């Protein structure tokens, strides 16, 4: 697989919400979105299989989102990977989250793309080609990993995982 090729995509209706503090499914002009609150850390979880043609390097996760009403400020995102191969599925085993902030577009409803890079190995929970995995996306609304000062919900439109 070549660097930069898409490995997986996830959309709001693919969400497998955690038991608590989950992003809520909503629509905006008939577009499904996941609403992430501005005052509580909320998450969405997606399950996939890393393609067998994955070359073994790192990955970059691209979060496509928009502000519900905000036209300024930063939304802070945290993404973590859980390899299912060695995981007892009766509990969670996500690797440490990698984080980044994205600035809301100056027009509410216009997409912002925030990228978060992962190196191969521990940051990806040692996920290998052909392995089933879960990807957890969290808005770090309390800003423990960096500034989150965007008011209102952040609406997740799509997630893309690319090989780096």
C-alpha positions in Angstrom: 0.0 0.0 0.0 1.3 3.4 -0.8 1.6 6.2 1.7 -1.4 8.5 1.7 -3.9 5.9 0.6 -7.2 5.6 2.5 -7.4 2.5 4.7 -10.9 3.0 6.3 -13.7 5.5 6.4 -16.4 5.8 9.1 -19.6 7.8 9.2 -22.0 8.9 11.9 -24.4 6.0 11.4 -21.4 3.6 11.9 -21.0 4.7 15.6 -21.2 2.1 18.3 -21.7 4.4 21.2 -20.1 3.7 24.6 -22.3 3.1 27.6 -22.0 6.7 28.8 -20.8 10.1 27.6 -21.5 9.3 24.0 -21.9 11.7 21.1 -25.5 11.9 19.9 -26.7 11.2 16.5 -28.4 14.2 14.8 -29.0 15.6 11.4 -28.1 18.9 9.8 -30.0 19.6 6.5 -30.5 15.8 6.3 -26.8 15.1 6.7 -26.2 12.6 9.6 -23.8 14.1 12.2 -22.6 13.1 15.6 -22.9 16.0 18.1 -20.1 16.3 20.6 -20.9 18.6 23.6 -18.8 21.6 24.5 -19.0 21.0 28.3 -18.6 17.2 28.6 -16.1 14.9 27.1 -18.1 12.7 24.7 -17.0 9.8 22.5 -17.9 7.8 19.5 -16.6 4.3 18.7 -16.1 2.7 15.3 -15.2 -0.9 14.4 -13.1 -1.8 11.3 -10.5 -4.1 9.9 -7.2 -2.8 8.8 -6.8 -3.8 5.2 -4.3 -6.6 4.5 -2.4 -4.4 2.0 -1.5 -2.0 4.8 2.2 -1.5 4.6 3.0 -1.4 8.3 3.8 2.3 8.8 1.8 4.8 10.8 -1.6 6.1 10.2 -3.2 9.5 10.2 -6.8 10.0 11.2 -8.7 12.8 9.6 -11.8 14.1 11.4 -14.3 16.0 9.2 -16.4 18.2 11.4 -18.3 21.5 11.6 -19.5 23.7 14.4 -23.2 23.7 15.2 -23.2 27.4 15.7 -19.6 28.5 16.3 -17.6 30.5 13.8 -14.4 30.7 16.0 -12.6 28.9 18.7 -10.8 25.5 18.9 -12.3 22.1 19.3 -9.9 19.6 20.9 -10.0 16.0 19.7 -8.6 12.8 21.1 -8.4 9.6 19.1 -7.3 6.1 20.3 -7.0 2.7 18.8 -7.8 -0.7 20.2 -6.6 -3.8 18.5 -9.1 -6.6 19.0 -6.7 -9.5 18.3 -5.4 -9.8 21.8 -8.2 -7.9 23.6 -10.8 -9.5 25.8 -13.9 -7.9 24.3 -15.6 -7.8 27.8 -13.4 -4.8 28.6 -11.8 -1.9 26.8 -8.1 -1.8 26.0 -7.6 1.4 24.0 -4.0 2.7 23.5 -3.2 6.2 24.8 -5.1 8.8 22.9 -3.3 11.1 20.4 -4.7 14.6 20.3 -5.0 17.7 18.2 -7.1 20.9 18.0 -8.9 22.3 15.1 -10.2 25.8 14.6 -13.9 26.2 13.6 -14.5 27.5 10.2 -15.6 31.2 10.0 -19.0 30.0 8.6 -21.0 27.8 10.8 -21.7 24.5 9.0 -18.6 24.6 6.8 -16.3 21.6 7.3 -13.0 21.7 9.2 -10.6 18.8 8.9 -8.4 18.0 11.9 -5.6 15.4 11.4 -4.1 13.3 14.1 -1.0 11.2 13.4 -0.1 7.8 14.9 3.2 6.0 14.7 3.2 2.2 14.1 3.4 0.2 17.3 2.1 1.2 20.7 0.3 4.4 19.5 -1.8 2.0 17.3 -2.1 -0.7 20.0 0.2 -2.8 17.8 -2.6 -3.2 15.2 -1.4 -5.3 12.2 -2.7 -5.7 8.7 -5.9 -7.8 8.6 -6.6 -7.1 12.3 -10.0 -6.0 13.6 -9.9 -2.8 15.6 -12.0 -0.1 17.3 -11.3 3.6 16.9 -12.5 5.9 19.6 -13.0 9.6 18.8 -13.5 12.0 21.8 -14.0 15.7 22.0 -11.8 16.8 24.9 -14.3 19.4 26.0 -12.6 20.1 29.3 -9.4 20.7 27.5 -7.1 18.4 29.5 -4.9 17.8 26.5 -5.0 21.3 25.1 -7.3 24.2 24.5 -11.0 23.6 23.7 -12.7 27.0 23.7 -15.2 26.5 20.9 -18.8 27.1 22.1 -21.6 24.8 21.1 -21.5 21.3 19.7 -18.9 20.0 17.2 -20.7 17.9 14.6 -18.6 15.0 13.2 -19.4 14.3 9.6 -16.9 11.6 8.7 -13.6 9.9 9.8 -10.9 8.9 7.3 -7.9 6.7 8.2 -4.9 7.0 5.9 -1.6 5.3 5.7 1.3 7.7 6.4 
